[in-house]
């Protein structure tokens, strides 16, 4: 588990055990859930449709063996069922509006009964944008329930009637890989449910989602030109672990994410002009498009690298970049090259 996330889980679990600190625990829990949800939000809004039904770790042992779509569905179906059927004893979010219709899911269950290629087939049917809206609605409704709870309710347990109601709802499959969930949830008190699934369950599956999308980005970059349009080397960029580069559909460079339709202005300009990269443009030194805007700290460094590519070619550029990164980490390298584009070019030449 991510160390920072693990520390937050530990702190919240400790605080929620005491009447004097339970209010603080809920506040921290909701803030943490907001942070975690932003991970989901970024993936949904920045990755291509095909990413959500790919299974790069098919048949592996662990949550990362699923798909991105399945992971989101699974997290929030479980939360919806637990928060509304068990704790609030009211109607689930899935059934309050047209979510089931807009999402396009063939099931109303948690999906525990699905395995292998069944998960991929299920994921292809899902409207991911609608699924994100559902997930957001579930999170917000759960947060409201958490804020309403009094500490005296934390020890409330569930009855045989609760078990029967869950079974009759049809939201948990009778398959052996799923049916245990009802007894598991009903065997806890409300405080136990806050810890799991409202906290730890999120962390486990969102970590798995990060692992899935990082692998998809890594796979997308195989055989692809590692030199970005602006002149950066994707081989050394700090984004390399979770970005597929601007030459693939898995581009999560910051300038792409901030741009219209998530297309970096430098990429758009090069494609419109038929350039392989900005280093082919005669206006490079004076350009202030996209990554080259004067206010961007990395503009001079990118231009220095693009100038080097123009003069010596990509092959030599990648060699000198490797040598430079034997001495410095990525951020320091860009700082050194970015003081002045011509000075940066000389540093690359001397390297």
Residue pairs with C-beta under 8 A, 6 or more apart in sequence:
1 9
1 203
1 204
1 207
2 203
2 207
5 32
5 36
5 203
5 207
8 28
8 32
9 199
9 200
9 203
11 28
12 25
12 28
12 29
12 32
12 199
13 195
13 199
14 21
15 21
15 22
15 24
15 25
15 28
16 22
16 25
16 26
16 29
16 154
16 191
16 194
16 195
17 191
19 151
22 151
22 154
26 146
26 147
26 149
29 146
29 194
29 198
29 199
30 143
30 146
30 147
32 199
33 139
33 143
33 198
33 199
33 202
36 202
36 203
36 206
37 135
37 136
37 139
39 206
39 209
39 210
40 72
40 132
40 135
40 206
40 209
41 132
42 252
43 51
43 68
43 209
43 213
44 72
44 128
44 129
44 131
44 132
45 132
46 252
46 257
46 262
47 68
47 213
47 216
47 250
47 252
48 249
48 250
49 128
50 249
51 68
51 213
51 216
51 250
52 67
52 68
52 69
52 123
52 126
52 128
53 67
53 68
53 69
53 120
53 123
53 124
53 126
54 67
54 68
54 120
54 212
54 216
55 65
55 66
55 67
55 119
55 120
56 212
56 215
56 216
56 219
57 64
57 65
57 211
57 212
57 215
58 65
58 116
58 117
58 120
59 65
59 116
62 208
63 71
63 204
63 205
63 207
63 208
64 208
64 211
64 212
66 74
66 119
66 208
66 212
67 119
67 120
67 123
67 212
68 123
68 128
68 209
68 212
68 213
69 122
69 123
69 126
69 128
69 131
70 111
70 114
70 119
70 122
70 123
71 205
71 206
71 208
71 209
71 212
72 128
72 131
72 132
72 135
72 209
73 103
73 105
73 111
73 126
73 131
74 110
74 111
74 112
74 205
75 135
75 197
75 201
75 202
75 205
75 206
76 134
76 135
76 138
76 139
77 94
77 108
77 109
77 110
77 111
77 171
78 110
78 181
78 197
78 201
79 138
79 139
79 142
79 197
79 198
79 201
80 92
80 93
80 94
80 138
81 92
81 110
81 166
81 169
81 171
81 172
82 185
82 193
82 197
82 198
83 138
83 141
83 142
83 145
83 198
84 90
84 91
84 92
84 93
84 141
85 92
85 162
85 165
85 166
85 169
85 171
86 158
86 162
86 166
86 185
86 186
86 193
87 145
87 149
87 190
87 193
88 145
92 171
93 99
93 134
93 137
93 138
93 141
94 100
94 108
94 134
99 130
99 133
99 134
99 137
100 108
102 127
102 130
102 133
103 126
103 127
103 130
103 131
103 134
104 125
104 126
104 127
104 130
105 122
105 125
105 126
106 122
106 125
107 114
107 122
108 170
108 171
109 170
109 171
109 172
109 173
109 178
110 171
110 172
110 173
110 178
110 181
111 119
111 122
112 172
112 173
112 175
112 177
112 178
112 181
113 173
113 175
113 177
113 178
114 122
115 177
142 198
146 194
146 198
149 190
153 190
154 189
154 190
154 191
154 194
155 189
155 190
155 191
156 189
156 190
157 188
157 189
158 185
158 186
158 188
162 186
163 182
163 183
163 186
166 172
166 182
166 185
166 186
167 182
172 178
172 179
172 181
172 182
173 179
185 193
188 196
210 242
213 242
214 241
214 242
216 244
216 250
217 241
217 242
217 243
217 244
217 248
217 250
217 252
218 241
218 244
220 244
220 245
220 248
220 249
220 250
221 234
221 240
221 244
221 245
221 248
221 250
224 245
224 247
224 248
225 247
225 314
226 233
226 234
226 235
226 245
226 318
227 233
227 234
227 277
227 309
227 314
227 317
227 318
228 234
228 237
228 245
228 246
228 247
228 253
228 277
229 246
229 247
229 264
229 266
229 267
229 270
229 275
229 276
229 277
229 278
230 246
230 264
230 266
230 277
230 278
230 290
230 291
230 292
230 302
230 306
231 277
231 278
231 279
231 302
231 303
231 304
231 305
231 306
231 307
231 308
231 309
232 302
232 305
233 305
233 317
233 318
233 321
234 240
234 243
234 245
235 318
235 321
235 322
236 321
236 325
236 330
236 333
237 243
237 330
238 330
238 331
239 252
239 253
239 254
242 252
243 250
243 251
243 252
243 253
244 250
244 251
244 252
245 251
245 253
246 253
246 256
246 264
246 266
246 267
251 262
251 264
251 267
253 264
255 264
255 265
255 266
255 290
255 291
256 262
256 263
256 264
256 267
259 265
259 268
259 290
264 290
264 291
265 289
265 290
265 291
266 278
266 289
266 290
266 291
266 292
267 290
269 275
269 278
269 289
269 290
270 276
270 277
270 278
270 280
270 281
273 281
275 281
277 306
277 309
278 284
278 287
278 292
278 302
278 306
279 306
279 307
279 309
279 310
280 310
281 287
284 303
284 306
284 307
284 310
285 303
285 307
285 341
287 303
288 294
291 298
291 299
291 302
292 299
292 302
292 303
293 299
297 338
298 334
298 338
299 338
300 337
300 338
300 339
300 340
300 341
300 344
301 333
301 334
301 335
301 337
301 338
301 341
301 344
303 341
303 344
304 337
304 338
304 340
304 341
304 342
304 343
304 344
304 345
304 347
304 348
305 317
305 321
305 337
305 344
305 348
307 341
307 342
307 344
307 345
308 316
308 317
308 320
308 345
308 348
308 349
309 317
311 345
317 348
320 348
320 351
323 351
324 333
324 347
324 348
324 351
325 333
328 336
336 344
336 347
337 344
337 347
337 348
338 344
